[in-house]
Amino acid sequence: MITLLTMHELQGLTDQELGELHQLFSMLLLETEPDTPDRRNILATLENIERATSHQPKTAARPPCMR
């Protein structure tokens, strides 16, 4: 059975790690049958990954130094 990844588990991951997980779970989704627990867990995990990605603090570009 495919496990559900929670927001708590995803919080400390980098954008790259989240992207790799999203890709993995997207591929797993293609292999599941409709209305199965695995499919529901994958869909919920993908939603959590997307939510975690949008909650990542973005580093603001520094304004150029004025001399």
PyRosetta script that sets phi, psi and omega in degrees:
from pyrosetta import init, pose_from_sequence

init()
pose = pose_from_sequence("MITLLTMHELQGLTDQELGELHQLFSMLLLETEPDTPDRRNILATLENIERATSHQPKTAARPPCMR")
pose.set_psi(1, 138.4)
pose.set_omega(1, 179.0)
pose.set_phi(2, -83.8)
pose.set_psi(2, 131.0)
pose.set_omega(2, -176.2)
pose.set_phi(3, -85.2)
pose.set_psi(3, 155.0)
pose.set_omega(3, 176.6)
pose.set_phi(4, -88.1)
pose.set_psi(4, 130.4)
pose.set_omega(4, 174.8)
pose.set_phi(5, -95.5)
pose.set_psi(5, 127.2)
pose.set_omega(5, -176.9)
pose.set_phi(6, -90.0)
pose.set_psi(6, 165.6)
pose.set_omega(6, 176.4)
pose.set_phi(7, -58.3)
pose.set_psi(7, -38.9)
pose.set_omega(7, 179.5)
pose.set_phi(8, -59.7)
pose.set_psi(8, -41.7)
pose.set_omega(8, 179.9)
pose.set_phi(9, -70.4)
pose.set_psi(9, -27.7)
pose.set_omega(9, -175.6)
pose.set_phi(10, -89.9)
pose.set_psi(10, -15.5)
pose.set_omega(10, -172.4)
pose.set_phi(11, -55.2)
pose.set_psi(11, -41.6)
pose.set_omega(11, -173.9)
pose.set_phi(12, -87.4)
pose.set_psi(12, 3.7)
pose.set_omega(12, -176.0)
pose.set_phi(13, -84.8)
pose.set_psi(13, 152.8)
pose.set_omega(13, 178.1)
pose.set_phi(14, -79.6)
pose.set_psi(14, 168.0)
pose.set_omega(14, 176.3)
pose.set_phi(15, -58.6)
pose.set_psi(15, -39.6)
pose.set_omega(15, -179.6)
pose.set_phi(16, -64.9)
pose.set_psi(16, -44.8)
pose.set_omega(16, 179.3)
pose.set_phi(17, -63.0)
pose.set_psi(17, -41.7)
pose.set_omega(17, 177.9)
pose.set_phi(18, -63.6)
pose.set_psi(18, -40.5)
pose.set_omega(18, 178.4)
pose.set_phi(19, -63.1)
pose.set_psi(19, -41.2)
pose.set_omega(19, 178.7)
pose.set_phi(20, -66.3)
pose.set_psi(20, -40.7)
pose.set_omega(20, 176.7)
pose.set_phi(21, -64.4)
pose.set_psi(21, -39.9)
pose.set_omega(21, 179.3)
pose.set_phi(22, -61.5)
pose.set_psi(22, -43.0)
pose.set_omega(22, 179.3)
pose.set_phi(23, -63.6)
pose.set_psi(23, -44.8)
pose.set_omega(23, 179.7)
pose.set_phi(24, -61.0)
pose.set_psi(24, -48.9)
pose.set_omega(24, -177.8)
pose.set_phi(25, -69.4)
pose.set_psi(25, -29.3)
pose.set_omega(25, 175.1)
pose.set_phi(26, -65.3)
pose.set_psi(26, -40.7)
pose.set_omega(26, 177.7)
pose.set_phi(27, -67.6)
pose.set_psi(27, -39.7)
pose.set_omega(27, 177.9)
pose.set_phi(28, -63.4)
pose.set_psi(28, -35.7)
pose.set_omega(28, -179.3)
pose.set_phi(29, -59.0)
pose.set_psi(29, -38.1)
pose.set_omega(29, -179.1)
pose.set_phi(30, -64.5)
pose.set_psi(30, -22.6)
pose.set_omega(30, -175.8)
pose.set_phi(31, -96.2)
pose.set_psi(31, 0.7)
pose.set_omega(31, -176.3)
pose.set_phi(32, -101.0)
pose.set_psi(32, 155.3)
pose.set_omega(32, 176.9)
pose.set_phi(33, -87.0)
pose.set_psi(33, 148.8)
pose.set_omega(33, 177.4)
pose.set_phi(34, -59.3)
pose.set_psi(34, 151.5)
pose.set_omega(34, 174.6)
pose.set_phi(35, 58.1)
pose.set_psi(35, 38.3)
pose.set_omega(35, 175.2)
pose.set_phi(36, -114.7)
pose.set_psi(36, 156.1)
pose.set_omega(36, 177.6)
pose.set_phi(37, -58.7)
pose.set_psi(37, -38.9)
pose.set_omega(37, 178.7)
pose.set_phi(38, -59.8)
pose.set_psi(38, -44.8)
pose.set_omega(38, -179.3)
pose.set_phi(39, -63.2)
pose.set_psi(39, -42.3)
pose.set_omega(39, 178.8)
pose.set_phi(40, -63.0)
pose.set_psi(40, -41.4)
pose.set_omega(40, 178.3)
pose.set_phi(41, -64.8)
pose.set_psi(41, -40.7)
pose.set_omega(41, 179.1)
pose.set_phi(42, -64.6)
pose.set_psi(42, -45.8)
pose.set_omega(42, 179.9)
pose.set_phi(43, -62.5)
pose.set_psi(43, -41.4)
pose.set_omega(43, 178.6)
pose.set_phi(44, -66.6)
pose.set_psi(44, -40.1)
pose.set_omega(44, 178.4)
pose.set_phi(45, -64.5)
pose.set_psi(45, -43.6)
pose.set_omega(45, 177.5)
pose.set_phi(46, -59.7)
pose.set_psi(46, -40.7)
pose.set_omega(46, 177.7)
pose.set_phi(47, -63.6)
pose.set_psi(47, -42.1)
pose.set_omega(47, 178.5)
pose.set_phi(48, -65.3)
pose.set_psi(48, -39.3)
pose.set_omega(48, 178.1)
pose.set_phi(49, -62.9)
pose.set_psi(49, -44.7)
pose.set_omega(49, 178.7)
pose.set_phi(50, -63.2)
pose.set_psi(50, -39.1)
pose.set_omega(50, 177.6)
pose.set_phi(51, -66.2)
pose.set_psi(51, -42.8)
pose.set_omega(51, 179.6)
pose.set_phi(52, -64.5)
pose.set_psi(52, -37.5)
pose.set_omega(52, 179.2)
pose.set_phi(53, -64.7)
pose.set_psi(53, -40.8)
pose.set_omega(53, -179.2)
pose.set_phi(54, -74.5)
pose.set_psi(54, -18.7)
pose.set_omega(54, 179.1)
pose.set_phi(55, -93.5)
pose.set_psi(55, -2.9)
pose.set_omega(55, 178.5)
pose.set_phi(56, -64.7)
pose.set_psi(56, 132.0)
pose.set_omega(56, 176.3)
pose.set_phi(57, -66.7)
pose.set_psi(57, 129.2)
pose.set_omega(57, 179.0)
pose.set_phi(58, -91.1)
pose.set_psi(58, 132.6)
pose.set_omega(58, 178.4)
pose.set_phi(59, -78.8)
pose.set_psi(59, 124.1)
pose.set_omega(59, -178.6)
pose.set_phi(60, -76.7)
pose.set_psi(60, 141.7)
pose.set_omega(60, 176.4)
pose.set_phi(61, -70.5)
pose.set_psi(61, 137.3)
pose.set_omega(61, 178.9)
pose.set_phi(62, -76.1)
pose.set_psi(62, 140.0)
pose.set_omega(62, 175.9)
pose.set_phi(63, -68.4)
pose.set_psi(63, 149.7)
pose.set_omega(63, 179.4)
pose.set_phi(64, -61.7)
pose.set_psi(64, 145.8)
pose.set_omega(64, 179.4)
pose.set_phi(65, -69.7)
pose.set_psi(65, 134.2)
pose.set_omega(65, 177.6)
pose.set_phi(66, -96.6)
pose.set_psi(66, 127.6)
pose.set_omega(66, 179.3)
pose.set_phi(67, -113.8)
pose.dump_pdb("model.pdb")
